[in-house]
Amino acid sequence: MQSHELLREVFQKCSAKQVAAELGLSLSMIYKWAEPPDEAAGSGTSNPLDRIEALQRCSGDPRIVQWICQRSGGFFIKNPKTHNPHPEFLIPATNEIIQEFADLLAVIANAVADNKITPEEASNIRARWEELKSVTEGFVQCCEAGNFRGLKDQAATVHPPGTAPGNPKQNPRK
């Protein structure tokens, strides 16, 4: 779906007049956002969705999308790249999810041991939670595609050779 098509649908639920008033813009500007770009004329107004996409693309910084998702009450997980199907990676991938969950529980248990959670401990919990979500999303996408090679590649970057998952002294993710 193109950004202008999405905005057209959004303006059917939330009036363009209301959006114009809230943003302090003209109603005609809001309507232009919901029109396809006229590339032949060499003019037109890029809408906020296209601008956010361009900002993220040129910066390469995923925090832009993460910020928007957080403001909307959600979170962003980047889709992993997948390759050819190799189901022999299924069991190690399942073990990786279990290990990530165990790592999260260990961080939580450490944090609550003194019946309080410091900002640093909260940050560590958040980091482990984000890692668990990312690993699990990669697994689910590979399941949907029937392609598990990406899981092997992901595991190699998360646990380089010579490190043991779950061992805080050897695991560089801690």
C-alpha positions in Angstrom: 0.0 0.0 0.0 1.3 3.4 -0.9 1.5 6.1 1.8 -1.1 8.3 0.2 -3.5 5.4 0.0 -3.0 4.7 3.7 -3.6 8.4 4.5 -6.8 8.4 2.5 -8.1 5.5 4.5 -7.0 7.2 7.8 -8.8 10.4 6.8 -12.0 8.4 6.4 -11.9 7.5 10.1 -10.4 10.7 11.4 -11.5 13.8 9.4 -9.0 15.7 7.4 -10.5 18.9 9.0 -9.6 17.6 12.4 -6.1 16.6 11.3 -5.6 20.1 9.8 -6.7 21.8 12.9 -4.6 19.6 15.2 -1.4 20.1 13.1 -2.1 23.8 12.3 -2.0 23.2 8.6 -4.4 24.0 5.8 -7.1 21.5 4.8 -5.8 21.6 1.2 -2.3 20.5 2.4 -3.9 17.5 4.3 -5.9 16.5 1.2 -2.7 16.7 -0.9 -1.1 14.2 1.3 -3.8 11.7 0.4 -3.2 12.2 -3.4 -0.7 10.2 -5.5 2.4 12.2 -6.2 2.4 13.9 -9.6 5.9 13.0 -10.7 5.3 14.2 -14.3 4.6 17.7 -13.1 7.7 17.7 -11.0 5.8 19.1 -8.1 3.7 17.9 -5.3 3.9 17.7 -1.5 5.5 14.7 0.1 3.4 13.5 3.0 4.8 12.9 6.5 4.9 9.1 6.0 7.1 9.5 3.0 9.3 12.0 4.8 9.7 9.7 7.8 10.6 6.8 5.5 13.2 9.0 3.7 14.6 10.2 7.1 15.0 6.6 8.3 16.5 5.4 5.0 19.1 8.2 4.8 20.1 8.0 8.4 19.9 4.2 8.6 19.0 4.6 12.3 16.2 2.2 13.4 15.6 4.4 16.5 13.3 6.6 14.4 10.9 3.7 13.7 11.4 2.4 17.3 10.4 5.8 18.6 7.2 5.9 16.5 6.3 2.4 17.5 6.9 3.1 21.2 4.7 6.3 21.0 1.9 4.1 19.5 2.1 1.6 22.4 4.1 -1.0 20.5 7.6 -2.0 19.5 9.6 -2.5 16.3 11.4 -5.7 15.4 13.4 -5.8 12.2 12.6 -8.6 9.9 15.6 -11.0 9.6 17.0 -11.8 6.1 16.3 -15.4 5.1 17.9 -17.6 2.5 17.4 -21.2 1.4 15.4 -23.7 3.5 17.5 -25.8 5.8 15.3 -27.4 8.5 18.3 -28.9 10.3 18.7 -25.5 12.0 15.2 -25.8 13.6 16.3 -27.5 16.9 19.3 -25.1 17.5 17.0 -22.2 16.8 14.4 -23.4 19.3 17.2 -23.8 21.8 18.3 -20.2 21.1 14.8 -18.9 22.0 14.8 -20.9 25.2 18.3 -19.6 26.1 17.2 -16.0 25.4 14.2 -16.5 27.7 16.5 -18.0 30.4 18.9 -15.0 30.0 16.0 -12.6 30.5 14.8 -14.5 33.6 18.4 -14.4 35.0 18.6 -10.6 34.5 15.2 -10.1 36.1 16.1 -12.4 39.0 19.4 -10.5 39.5 17.6 -7.2 39.5 14.9 -8.1 42.0 17.2 -9.9 44.5 17.3 -6.7 46.7 13.6 -5.9 46.2 14.2 -2.9 44.1 15.1 -2.2 40.4 17.5 0.5 39.6 17.4 2.4 36.3 20.4 0.5 35.1 18.8 -2.8 35.9 15.6 -1.7 34.2 17.7 -0.9 31.1 19.3 -4.3 31.2 15.9 -6.0 31.5 14.7 -3.9 28.5 17.8 -4.9 26.4 17.3 -8.6 27.2 13.6 -8.4 26.4 14.3 -6.7 23.0 16.8 -9.4 22.2 14.3 -12.1 23.1 11.6 -10.5 20.9 14.1 -10.2 18.0 15.3 -13.8 18.1 11.7 -15.0 18.5 10.5 -12.9 15.6 13.3 -14.3 13.4 12.3 -17.8 14.3 8.6 -17.2 13.6 9.4 -15.7 10.2 11.6 -18.6 9.3 8.8 -21.0 10.3 6.3 -19.1 8.1 8.7 -19.2 5.2 9.9 -22.8 5.8 13.4 -21.4 5.7 15.7 -21.9 8.6 19.1 -20.9 7.1 18.7 -17.4 8.4 18.5 -18.8 11.9 22.0 -20.3 11.6 23.3 -17.0 10.3 21.7 -15.2 13.1 23.0 -17.6 15.7 26.5 -17.2 14.4 26.4 -13.4 14.9 24.8 -13.7 18.3 27.0 -16.4 19.6 30.4 -16.2 17.8 32.5 -19.4 17.9 34.1 -19.9 21.2 31.3 -18.4 23.2 28.7 -20.3 25.1 25.1 -19.1 25.1 23.9 -18.5 28.6 27.3 -18.3 30.2 27.7 -14.6 31.3 31.5 -14.9 31.5 31.8 -16.1 28.0 28.8 -14.5 26.4 29.6 -11.1 24.9 26.0 -10.0 24.9 25.9 -9.5 28.7 
